[in-house]
Amino acid sequence: MRTAPTILHLDMDAFFASAEQASKPSLRGKAVVVGGLGPRGVVATASYEARVFGVHSAMPMAQARRLAPNAAYLVPRFALYREVSEQVMGLLGALSPLVEPLSLDEAFVDLEAGEAAWDEASARLAGAKLRADIRAVTGLTGSVGLAASKMLAKIASEQAKPDGLVVIEPGTERALLGPMSVRTLPGVGPATGDHLRRAGITTVDEIAEAGEDELVRLVGKAHGHALYAMALAHDERPVVAERETKSVSVEDTYDVDIHDRMRVGLEVQRLADRCVRRLRDAGLSGRTIVLKVRRYDFSTLTRSETLRGPTDDPGVVREAAARLLEAVDTTGGVRLLGVGVSGLADYTQEDLFAQAQAQAQAQAEAEAAAGESAMLEHPDEEGAEEVAAEQAPPAERRWPAGHDVRHAEYGHGWVQGSGLGRVTVRFETPYSEPGRVRTFRTDDVALELADPLPLVRGAVCDRRGG
């Protein structure tokens, strides 16, 4: 068992909201809520200023608006968050070869494996330097916990929030854990917590007092043994550098139930394309295509199809998802749709590519033949579709709240809100003073969506998405 606090847990403080505040000078020190802004949206992250009003992650957005009506409500900008996360993970990688990312904003590091720390004093210095480096590189803050195990390091980082560092010294673990709620321990969720509470067990000390046999009787053999060990501050889980990705998926929740079958089909095709983009970005392919449908009554159906070999071809994934959709009744309406790929590999099956290309070529030839036939039957209509396309009004552009824009005259800014054919923009950058607000027509040709700017001048920002 490790005797020095050389396991580090980093948790970035209110990551998405803090990134938005760093990006937008006018929002610094103010309540910011990031998440889905529709009636069924949920809070992804709330700034500490918003948390004062009771807003927290996973809360329905409608409830958040009632609690904090004057907060800034923004749509997530994942391209920016991924770029900042890569910068942070790079700093962690410089400390040790054993870095275990848990999410974009959270990771464990084995400092001893990288010879970055070997006792309490060196661990404390490494943690302090990491926090300073993160602030210098990203402009954001992170909380650091240091302990002799992963469980305790995570507890320490929670105690350190926001923007702090806490070290749990070996020998003090039992005294620290004892009065804490059973929910503090990994694996104790609401259901297990309620089950233990009904048995009169509410604190970690009471878990230890109950004994291993009683815990096995209450929650089962595997869980009971693990709970008892953790209550005694025993956690031998190593920091694992590579966490295998088991699936890649995307899903959307709709503000209003979709009833039109054609619209459902188009949404599934769009989700399939997004899923494939994520697969390719990760350098992966997969064999099993999964369709998820949540209907109007909240019933959720999952259908899957396994291919002969792994693929990252959008045509193959789209066709498989469409076949799966045929077996699902969407008559009453659809609240959520998702497409995923599992059975992942780092290569593709050539015959699937050939199949998709052959199908696409056959479809194109059929459409061309149909078009020629139509022209022969209606010679006066030749070119009518092209003329109609030129005359048709363009679809109204979407301006997500919080996303970056650039104006030909006023420069870089971000969307404060849009509606009724108008979009309101605040013109400022991460390096400027709070900027002025101007309103434009949504179809103003001088205004366009832009890539996010780095939070710290001179940094390189991800240009793969907006």
Secondary structure, DSSP 8 states (H G I E B T S, - for coil): ---S--EEEEEETTHHHHHHHHH-GGGTTS-EEEE--STT-BEEEE-HHHHTTT--TT-BHHHHHHH-TTSEEE---HHHHHHHHHHHHHHHHHH-S-EEEEETTEEEEETTTTTS-SSHHHHHHHHHHHHHHHHHHHS--EEEEEESSHHHHHHHHHHH-SS-EEE--TT-HHHHHTTSBGGGSTT--HHHHHHHHHTT--BHHHHHHH-HHHHHHHH-HHHHHHHHHHHTT-------S-----EEEEEEEEEEEE--HHHHHHHHHHHHHHHHHHHHHTT-EEEEEEEEEEETTS-EEEEEEEEEEEE--HHHHHHHHHHHHHTS--TT-EEEEEEEEEEEESS--HHHHHHHHHHHHHHHHHHHHHHHHHHHH-GGGTTHHHHHHHHS--------TT-EEEETTTEEEEEEEEETTEEEEEE--TTS---EEEEEETT-TTEEE-----SSTT-----S--
